[in-house]
Amino acid sequence: MYVLTNKQMRAADEYTIKGLGIPSLTLMERAGIALADEAEEMSPFGKIVCVCGGGNNGGDGFVCARILRERGRTVEVVFYAEKQSSDCKVNMEKWLAQGGLITPRLLGEYNLIVDCLYGTGFHGALSEKDVRTVEEMNARRGRIKILSADIPSGVCGENGLADGVAVCADRTLCIGEIKAGVLLGDGRDFAGEIKRADIGITLPETEQTYARLMTKEECAAMLPKRKKNSHKGTYGRAAIVAGSEQYTGAAYLSAAACLRSGAGYTALFVPKGILPWYVLKLPEALLKPLNGGGMYEFNAKTMEELLPYDSVAYGMGMGVSKAVAEGAAWLMEHYSGKLILDADGLNSLAVYKKDELQKLFKNKKCDVLLTPHVKEFSRLTGMEIEEILAGGLTVAKEFAKSHGVSVLLKGAVSTVTDGDKIAVISTGNSGQAKGGSGDVLSGVIAGLCAMGASAYDGGALGGYIAGRAAELAAVEYGEYSLLATDVIAYLGGTFLEIQ
């Protein structure tokens, strides 16, 4: 399943209309029928109102209203736009010719509102009149349902940002393909349940790769396979380099998650001063001392012990220091496996090696995955957080391409990219907005990469798996009480579900 930017969706529309010869009015008719079907599913009886704008989304709404009326439903249309697209005007005239009525605002009680006010091209803030309409729609929510066409009105289709008021939908029906704006930024909160209607829009073949939404089926195809005739060495060796006296839990969580994620061997490397704290806490893991008392101290000779490992996850809870930055730089220069740089590994590079990052990444020997959240990505790139959020799917992709790395940009919906491919991960919940969740994710990715997944595949799989485990755990504990250790406990159930 694809996730498209506005530009990509416009190109697909144009290719279908001009290249394949399918009239735009035919596509609008199909979109309106799909909306009518969805509306009837959400509201099998009672009055329905379609709130239409002057663009093609409004045209979809007029078709929806006409189809519902033809099926015997009681339907109203709210419309007050001063300008219309040509296709919207055609379908408004069909609605009026059928005997349909238009009112300038919501006047009565309804069982369902179909929101067709604005489409994915919207950005900025709604007009004062639109704000009143949207507020009237939202005021009825709870008593009735709201269905949005393509994207909730007031949400930007490119990045999901809402500058003020936006429609709070119970369900959003994306026409053609899933739009980036329903998943990114505020879109996830406003869109409600997300569904897709295939109306025959064909994606043109281009040099760029379309973003894909990670699903159970996608994960099943990517997951490294296990054989009956195998042993520990078959599934690789993962090293977790983590921890400090201040953040002892990070090392434990990463290693515990890695143990649950398929690696044949999991070794936990921590500063020598805190190593005793982990004895028998994780009996299945190898314990390896690093230089340092309560905090990591760089030593090239000690770091050489990491070279035989298939994957290394580095940085979780290590603290920000020059030594941590030197360790990350040394690994990129000497290590040839899959390197996951997280948390303080990234923060230390941003503070102590920022001017050298381009050179470090260019000359690296390993397959690198960076796993920043937005603030860490801001430190690493020097970009403002607002700029990153506004960039939608493109910001991480451009950085990955220019630096020759893979990036897992973490958020309520995460994106993984190697500069070419993009995976969008929508599993997970607000219970993961707690300390330790990123440590678990890094451990899961390290286990998958040890088994043979690339850094990019490991990031895409790991993001989906950790998020889905959180969803399963929340069924028992709820999102308020969810802990990172609960997510680890449900990793097994997630792997079973995928298989």
Disulfide bonds with the S-S distance in Angstrom:
none
